Structure formats: structure tokens, C-alpha cells
Amino acid sequence: MLKGKFIRDLLGIKSKNDGDGGFDLNIATITDLIETKDGKYKIVFKVTPINGELISEQDLYFVSEAIGAALNSFDGRIGIYIQSECIDIETNLANMERRKNELKSETKVMLLEKQRNHIKSMAGKSRNVLNFYTVLEVSQSNSSGAEEVLSDAYSSYKSELESTGLYADRLYEHDIKELLYRRMNPKVSEIETYRKDWDDTDILPENARAGKNGRHTEIGDRLYRFFAINKFPKSVESYRWLRKVFNIKGDISVAIILTPKNKSTILKELPRKGSYLVLSI
């Protein structure tokens, strides 16, 4: 049975105490690297995917081989995050109009109006967006050593992916902060964009609570529930077997966490634990 504590540990969410239901993210600093409070360093990069609906099975085979080679090129912990975002354009426009009426700064009003016009121009386009991110993690005694190891790993990973037309673009300090801000403040970020003069605490949600039962997290007026798959079927379709998940109406995040272990440890734990796939909705 998968417990709430496992989910919080996996996502880096630490409970302040059992009484108030609040939580802290396990992040010490965010620069071009993310440094966690337990001495780990991470880099983040966005992967531009291939449209599997439009290419042949043979080409998908080569893509699959390239992804496998990329994963095998790094012997540290890897996080693969697939974000399916359902965009509600009408709600966005209404929120922006309300926010504009509250602002007193003429400059802020002008900036918000530009954002509103951009969102409005998307009205006839697709409202479902898929984003793919990868995180590489190492344990190092200092940030310079971690940067060297992770940069080399990123170059190898990127090279393997680009052999079949997948592209990896590393995110740096403000890209990472903006991404976290948008994911942790889904409603607020629709009307107030990230600013580079913010510090790390400014990107955290103002109103966030971990549910007392450990099964969900509340951020603003949204509830996030975490599910895990610890047993997979013996066989699945060769490619795109998760596509039905992303057809669900709403925002879905699929997190695949790969933690390397030696063979003896795997054989010892295999009867008790499977692979974990975490979805947050």
C-alpha cells in the first residue's frame, strides 16, 4: 500500500508539522542549478517532442531507442515530467479584466493589456498543451562540481535525443523560477506574470496546505490528488500507451522517477516494490 508520506518524500514536500497541514518545498536555492536542502543538485531541461500520431512505427522505434540511450547515458536520479495543461481562455480573459480594474499603476495596466491581447489571439487555436521536462540529479559537495557533472550529462543526453529529432533546451535560473511559479500558482499566474526581481520565496504559493490525510494538497481553490501505479501490466502497446491519460479533461502531470540501484538491491526489493508512476490532477 502506498502511503501519503512516500508521495511527499518523492515530490520533496516536507510537512511543517501535523497540526497546521502546511508544507515546505525541499529547495535551498534556485540558480542555474536547483540545490535541495538535503545536499542534492538538479538541472532542468525541456524536451521538444515528436508527434507520434504523424510518424511511422519504424521511426517511433528509432525515437524509443534514442530515449533509452539517453537514459542510459546518466547513472544518477532522473525525473521525467509530462504536463498536460487545459487552457480556459474565457476564464483567463475574465480574470485579467478584473485584475486590470484593480491595478493603480498605468504601466502594469499596459502590460496586462498586452497579455490579454495575446491570450485573446489564441481563442481559435488548440487549448490543450503538452509539455515535457527532464530533471537530472546528483549528490556533490559543492555547486561548481555539480555544475560540471550535470553539464556533461546534459550534453550526452541532448546528443542522444537530437539524433532522432528530439531537442533538449536547458532551463536556467529565471526559466526554472517561472516554471515553478506557474505550476504552484495556476490561478494567480494567469493574471500576474513572473518577474525577474522576485526572490525564491515570491514564487511559492501564498495559500497552500497539505491535506491531513496525506492524500491531497490544496493550493488556492484547487485540489491536487496524487496517484501512484506500483504494478504495471505484462504488456502494453509499443508506443504512446499513455495517450488516453492525456485525453482527460483538466490539467494532468505525469512524473516518472528513475532511481538507479545496484542489482542485489533490486533483486531484494523486487517482490515488495514495483516501479512508480505519479500522477497529479
C-alpha positions in Angstrom: 0.0 0.0 0.0 1.3 3.4 -1.0 1.2 5.9 1.9 1.0 9.7 1.8 4.5 10.1 3.3 6.0 8.3 0.3 4.3 10.8 -2.0 5.5 13.8 -0.1 9.1 12.5 0.1 9.1 11.7 -3.6 7.9 15.2 -4.5 10.2 16.9 -2.0 7.3 18.2 0.1 8.1 18.4 3.8 5.3 18.8 6.4 6.0 21.6 8.8 4.0 19.8 11.5 1.0 17.6 11.8 -1.1 20.3 13.2 -1.4 23.0 10.6 -1.2 20.9 7.5 1.3 23.3 5.9 4.4 22.2 3.9 7.8 23.4 2.7 9.4 22.5 -0.6 12.8 20.8 -0.2 14.6 23.6 -2.0 17.5 25.6 -0.6 18.3 27.8 -3.5 17.5 28.2 -7.2 20.2 29.5 -9.6 21.0 27.7 -12.8 21.0 24.7 -10.6 18.4 23.7 -8.0 20.0 22.9 -4.7 17.9 20.9 -2.3 18.1 21.1 1.5 19.5 17.5 1.6 22.5 18.4 -0.5 21.4 17.3 -3.9 21.8 19.4 -7.1 19.5 19.3 -10.1 19.3 20.7 -13.7 16.1 21.1 -15.7 15.6 21.0 -19.4 12.6 21.0 -21.7 12.3 18.3 -24.4 10.5 19.2 -27.6 8.6 16.0 -28.6 8.0 14.3 -31.8 4.3 14.0 -32.8 3.8 10.2 -32.6 0.5 10.5 -34.5 2.2 11.5 -37.7 5.3 9.3 -38.0 5.7 5.6 -38.8 6.2 2.7 -36.4 9.8 2.3 -37.7 10.6 6.0 -36.9 8.9 5.6 -33.4 11.3 2.6 -32.9 14.3 4.8 -33.5 12.9 7.5 -31.2 12.4 4.9 -28.5 15.9 3.7 -28.9 17.3 7.2 -28.7 15.4 7.9 -25.4 16.7 4.6 -24.0 20.2 5.5 -24.9 19.8 9.0 -23.4 18.5 7.5 -20.1 21.4 5.0 -20.0 23.9 7.8 -20.5 23.3 9.1 -17.0 23.7 7.0 -13.8 22.1 9.4 -11.4 18.4 10.0 -10.5 16.3 11.1 -13.4 12.8 12.7 -13.3 10.6 12.8 -16.4 7.6 15.2 -16.1 4.9 15.3 -18.7 2.5 18.2 -18.2 -0.9 18.3 -19.9 -2.4 21.7 -19.5 -6.0 22.5 -20.4 -6.2 26.3 -21.2 -9.5 28.0 -20.3 -9.2 31.1 -22.4 -12.5 32.7 -21.5 -11.7 32.4 -17.7 -8.2 33.9 -18.3 -9.6 36.9 -20.1 -12.2 37.5 -17.4 -9.6 37.3 -14.6 -7.3 39.7 -16.5 -10.1 42.2 -16.9 -10.9 42.0 -13.2 -7.3 42.4 -12.3 -6.9 45.4 -14.7 -9.7 47.2 -12.8 -7.8 46.7 -9.5 -4.5 48.0 -10.7 -3.4 51.6 -10.0 -0.2 51.6 -11.9 -0.6 52.7 -15.5 2.5 50.7 -16.6 1.1 47.5 -15.0 -2.3 48.1 -16.8 -0.5 48.4 -20.1 1.5 45.2 -19.6 -1.6 43.3 -18.6 -3.5 44.6 -21.6 -0.7 43.2 -23.9 -1.0 39.8 -22.2 -4.8 40.0 -22.6 -4.5 40.7 -26.3 -2.1 37.7 -26.7 -4.4 35.3 -24.9 -7.3 36.6 -27.0 -5.4 35.9 -30.2 -5.3 32.2 -29.1 -9.1 31.8 -29.0 -9.3 29.9 -32.3 -6.3 27.7 -31.5 -5.8 24.4 -29.6 -6.5 24.8 -25.8 -4.6 21.6 -24.8 -0.9 21.8 -24.4 1.6 19.1 -23.7 5.0 20.0 -22.1 7.9 17.6 -21.5 10.6 18.2 -18.9 13.5 16.2 -17.6 15.5 16.7 -14.3 18.9 15.2 -13.7 20.1 14.9 -10.1 23.5 14.3 -8.4 25.0 14.4 -5.0 28.1 16.7 -4.8 29.9 18.6 -2.1 29.6 22.0 -3.9 27.8 23.7 -6.8 30.8 24.0 -9.1 31.4 20.3 -9.0 27.7 19.6 -9.6 27.6 22.0 -12.5 30.5 20.2 -14.2 29.0 16.8 -13.8 25.5 17.8 -14.8 26.6 19.9 -17.8 28.5 16.9 -19.2 25.5 14.6 -18.5 23.1 17.1 -20.2 25.4 17.3 -23.3 25.3 13.5 -23.6 21.6 13.3 -23.0 20.9 16.0 -25.6 23.1 14.4 -28.2 21.3 11.1 -28.0 17.9 12.8 -28.3 18.8 15.0 -31.2 19.9 12.0 -33.3 16.2 11.4 -34.0 14.9 15.0 -34.0 14.1 15.4 -30.3 15.5 18.6 -28.9 16.5 19.4 -25.3 16.8 23.0 -24.1 18.2 23.7 -20.7 16.3 26.0 -18.3 18.3 28.5 -16.3 17.5 30.4 -13.2 14.6 32.6 -14.3 13.2 29.9 -16.6 13.1 27.5 -13.7 11.6 30.0 -11.3 8.9 31.0 -13.8 8.0 27.3 -14.5 7.7 26.6 -10.7 5.7 29.8 -10.2 3.2 28.9 -12.9 2.8 25.3 -11.7 2.4 26.3 -8.0 0.2 29.3 -8.6 -2.1 28.2 -11.5 -4.7 30.9 -11.0 -2.6 33.8 -9.8 -0.1 33.3 -12.7 -2.9 33.8 -15.2 -3.2 37.4 -14.2 0.2 38.3 -12.8 3.3 37.1 -14.7 6.6 36.2 -13.1 9.1 39.0 -12.5 12.9 38.6 -12.5 13.3 40.7 -9.4 11.4 38.2 -7.3 13.4 36.0 -4.8 12.8 32.3 -4.3 10.0 32.8 -1.7 8.0 35.0 -4.1 7.3 32.0 -6.4 5.8 29.9 -3.6 2.0 29.7 -3.3 0.5 32.1 -0.8 -2.1 29.7 0.3 -1.1 26.1 0.3 -1.8 23.2 2.6 -1.1 19.5 2.7 -4.3 17.6 3.5 -4.4 15.9 6.9 -4.9 12.5 5.3 -1.8 13.0 3.2 -3.7 12.2 0.0 -4.1 15.7 -1.4 -2.7 19.2 -1.5 -4.7 22.4 -1.6 -3.3 25.4 -3.4 -5.7 28.3 -3.6 -9.1 27.0 -4.8 -7.6 23.9 -6.4 -7.2 20.4 -5.0 -4.3 18.2 -6.1 -4.6 14.5 -5.7 -1.6 12.2 -6.1 -1.9 8.7 -7.5 0.7 6.0 -8.0 1.0 2.9 -10.1 3.1 0.3 -8.4 2.2 -2.6 -10.7 2.3 -2.5 -14.5 0.6 -4.9 -16.9 2.8 -7.5 -18.5 2.4 -5.9 -22.0 1.3 -2.6 -23.4 1.2 -1.0 -26.8 4.7 -0.4 -28.1 4.3 3.4 -28.3 2.0 6.2 -27.0 0.3 3.8 -24.5 -0.3 6.7 -22.1 -2.2 8.8 -24.6 -5.6 8.0 -23.1 -4.5 9.6 -19.8 -3.9 12.9 -21.5 -7.3 12.9 -23.1 -8.8 13.5 -19.6 -10.3 17.0 -19.4 -8.2 19.0 -16.9 -4.5 19.6 -16.0 -2.6 16.4 -15.5 1.1 15.9 -14.6 2.8 12.5 -15.0 6.0 12.1 -13.1 8.3 9.1 -13.9 11.1 8.9 -11.3 14.1 6.7 -12.2 16.4 6.0 -9.3 19.5 3.8 -10.0 20.2 0.8 -7.7 22.6 -2.0 -7.8 21.5 -5.4 -8.9 21.5 -7.0 -5.5 19.3 -4.3 -4.1 16.8 -4.6 -7.0 16.5 -8.3 -6.6 16.0 -8.0 -2.8 13.2 -5.3 -3.2 11.5 -6.6 -6.3 8.9 -8.8 -4.5 7.8 -5.9 -2.3 8.1 -2.8 -4.6 7.4 -2.0 -8.2 8.1 0.9 -10.4 6.3 4.2 -9.5 4.4 6.5 -11.8 2.9 9.5 -10.1 0.0 11.5 -11.5 -1.2 14.8 -10.0 -4.6 16.1 -11.2 
